[in-house]
Amino acid sequence: MNHKIRALIREKLPFAMPAAIAIRHRISMWRIRRLLKQGRDICIELGAGDKSGKGEWLTLDMTETCDIYWDLRRGIPFPNDSIKRIYSSHFFEHLSFNEAQQFLDECKRALVPDGKFSICVPNAKIYIDAYVKGNSLDAATFFGYEAAYNHTTRIDYVNYTAYMGGEHKYMFDEENIVFILKSKGFRNVRLRNFDPSVDLQERDFESIYAEAEK
């Protein structure tokens, strides 16, 4: 469904979009029940955007391209102890601290015992260090989302990563991502290296990676 058709539906039939979303959620739940009956290992990528899964991975988001269409504000649509691996890339910075705390509880609930949680988030320290030390960052490299970059003075380095034009709600560095995962009861929490099988090469320069087990 293209954007013009969506806009027309919203204008003429404002009740239709929530109904369409409800139908998609029901279809997604049917797919999930079928997956669970197959008894296969389930690995999911949360907040995957406009992306379908590869190999063992299934993607979840509110896009038609994802394997499972789902509004993650409703939690993770899998039962307790059912998912082998959970991965997210540049998703948790869009949650407030309290929202992230609740969502990490959801992740831990859905993972099987010893299941692995892997996360990638932007490294706010890069931008804060540049501000504090008076260093310059290349705009083409570090400020790719032009709508969020005001470039008035160097403080906008911090504004960019902190708020992202209203998209971001929380900042991470290497120390606090480890602390947060430990505080939620995950085991064997550690920073990890870039993993080309799941992580995006084009975002490696600004990312922190961590992993843990339930």
ABEGO torsion letter per residue (X at the ends): XBAAAAAAAAAABAAAAAAAAAAAAAAAAAAAAAAAAAGBBBBBBBGAEBBBBBEABBBBBBBAABABBBBAAAEBABBBGABABBBBBGAAAABBAAAAAAAAAAAAAABBBGBBBBBBBBBAAAAAAAAAAGBBBBAAAABABAAABAGABAAAAAAAAAAGGGABABBBBAAAAAAAAAAAGBBGBBBBBBBAAABBAAAAAABBBBBBBX
